[in-house]
Amino acid sequence: MKKIILNYGLYSGAVSALLMAITTYSIKQNGISDNGALYGYAGMILSMVFVYLGVRLFRDRDRNGVISFGEAFKVGGLIALISCACYVVTWLLIYEFVLPDFMEQYIAYSLDKMKAAGKPEVDIEQARIQMADAQEMYKNPLYRVAFTFIEPLPVALLMSLISAFILKKK
């Protein structure tokens, strides 16, 4: 079980890291785009396919085709946690060495978007203050790790639940 969890967690994490690197390249070339979140979450979902594949392999190879929902969720959740850890490490490296000004870029992009949408100046100023506070907190590496880990976690848990539900067999 441990080998499947580790391998499939690392496969998922590698896909996640590769897709994040491609997104980073796009940001470096074209700046932040409106579709960044869409591509990011699509990449997370794609990388989490390995949760399903790992649980299925464990069920079929190690459990002779039989697995409870709870055990399938546990295996899927552990695979997903390894993938999330790879996601965090990748982002920390990208943030430190490739996009150290990401927060400044993101804030400028967000405020420009609000201005272009004709938002009232008071709303823009309030958003600027909130984003400046978030930027200050983001300087703390522990906060950065926690915030980054929380990004893929809902997708990872959802994929673990779906995989367990689909693959459970008594």
C-alpha positions, 0 to 999 in steps of 0.5 A: 500500500505504501508504495502505491500511495507514494508512487501515485502521489508523486505522479500526481505531484509531478503532473501538478508541478509540470502544469504549474511550470507551464502556467508560470512560463505563460505568466512570464511571457504574457502576464496574469490572465483572466483564465489563470484560475480556470487553468490552475484548477483544471490542472489540479483536476487533471493531476488528481486523476492519479488518485483514482488510478492509485486507489483502483490499482490498490483495490485490484492488485492488493485487495483482490478487487474488494475495498471499502469506501473508508479504505479507498478514501484513506488511500486516495486521501494519502495520495492526494496529500502527497500531491498537494505537498508537491504542489506546495514545494513547486509553488514555493520554488517558483515564487522564490526564484521565478516569480518573486514579484507575483503578489505585486503583479497580481494586485496590480492586475486585480486593481486594474480590472476593477478600474476597467469594470468601473468600480467606485474608487472607494471599493478599489481603495478598500480592495487595495488595502485588503490586498496589501494586508494579504501581501504582508501576511504572504511574506511569512513562509508558514502562511505562504505554505498554509495558503498554498496547501489549501489551494489544491486541497478541496479538489484533492479531497473531492477526487478522493471522495469520488474515487472511493465512491466509484471504486468501493466493492464489497 
